[in-house]
């Protein structure tokens, strides 16, 4: 997910550059339209850099599509595995942490909201330890 976020940010930066490219200027000595010789100011966008960044953006977009497809496949496999867990409590914890990407602290808060009448409230450490014990067991 972080890699996808990074690629999106890179594409966003390139889009900003390509939508408003920097204008460069230079002064050369030559003949003007009126026939006089002297300095002439030339301005424009740097075409080689612009086209290079367009190509890079397209490569990033292709990579992003591949990564998103890969992430979707992995997410589906993780969902299937989580569904095979017998205890609903563990399934909810794993969905929150591994699928939704919450921290253990946030998982604990969500679990406390989901199970308000539980005698002992959830903590980040208790959620982490339950996950660790589950994986040690299986």
N, C-alpha and C positions, 0 to 999 in steps of 0.2 A: 504494500500500500504506500509505503514511503517512497519507493522508487517511482511509482505512478505519480505521486504528488510532485516529486522533483521534476519529472519530465513535463508535467503540465506547467510548472513554473518556468521552465526553460522555454517552452513554446510561447508562453505569455510574454516573456522578455523579448523574444525574437519578433513576435507580432507587433509589439510596441516599436521596436527598431524599424521594422519594415513599413509600418503605417506612417511613421514620421522620421525618415532617414536623415542623417546629418548632411547639411549642405557644406561642401568644401569649396574653397576658392583659391585661385592662384593668379599671379600677374605674370604675363609673358610680354616679350617685346615683339612687335610685328606691325604689319600694315593694316590700318583701320579701313572702314568702308569709304571714308572720304579721301583715301589715298595718302594720309600722313603716316609717318612711322613713329611709333612710341609704345608706351606700355598699354596693354590690353588686359582687363580683368575678366577671368573666366570663372564661372561658378557652375556647380552641378552636384549630383550625388555620386559617390564612388561606386560605379557600376560593378567592378569585380567583387568588392566586399558585399554589396547588396545581393548579387546573384548567389554568392557563396552562402550567405545566411539564409536565403530562400531554400537552397538545397538542404541545408542542415535542418531547417524547420520541417521540411517534408520527411526527412529521415526520422526525426524525433516523433512526428505524428504516426509514422509506420510502427516505430518501436512502442509507442503508447498503445496503439491498437493491439499489438501482440501481447503486451504486458497485461492489458485489461482482460483479454480473452483468457490468458493463463491464470489470472487472479480469480476470474469467475469459475473456472474449472476447479481450482484448489478450494474455493469457498464451497462449491457444491459437494466436493469430497468431504470437507470438514463438517458440513451440515449433516451429511449421511452418517458419518461416524458419531457425531453428537447425538443424533436420533437413536442410535443403537444403544446408548447408555440407559440402563434401567431406571436410575433415580432421576426424577424430574428436577430436583434441587441442583444436582450436578450439571444436568443439561442446561439449565438456565444460566448457571455460573459460567459454563464454558462458552455459551453463545455470546454472553456479554463481553467476556474477555477476548476470546479468539476470533469471533466473527465481527462484533461491533467495535472492537479495538479499545475498550475501556481499560483504565488502570484497575489494579486490584482494589484500591480505595473506592473508586467509583462503582465497582462491582458490589462491594460490601454495602454501599449506600442503597443501590438498587435492590439488593436482596433484602435489606431491612424494610424497604417500602413494600416489596412483594410479599414478605412474610412478617407482618407487624406483630403477630401474637406469639412469635417464637420466644421461648424463655431466655435464651442467651443470644444476644444480637451478633450479627456478623461483623467481622473486622477484616481489614486487608490481609492481615497475617492468617486469620482462620480460613479465609477463602483460598489463599495461596497454598496453605498446608493441605486442605482438602484436595486440591488439584494434584499436588505432589503425591499424596497418598494414593489417589486414584491411579495415577500412572505407575507408581511402584507396584500396586496390586495387579495391574494388567500389563 
